Amino acid sequence: KINVVLTENFYYSLTQADRVRNDGALNVSWEIFKDFYFSLEPYNNYDSKPPIEGGDKFDFGIVFGINYKFY
């Protein structure tokens, strides 16, 4: 069993001229066996005017996980 969720959020600032931000993530999880999952989540973030002057505008990474769901 495989579950896939994609989220993308875009923000345009009303108080700071020309500031645009984006947050995105793709979550994929595989059920290896009953209630035990392996997950992979690449993500990205962009800010055209980061809060720290000279800071990075773009960030990305990958999160790996092993999950157990119990009820």
Secondary structure, DSSP 8 states (H G I E B T S, - for coil): -EEEEEEEEEEE-SSSTT-EEEEEEEEEEEEEETTEEEEEEEEEEEESS-SSTT--SEEEEEEEEEEE---
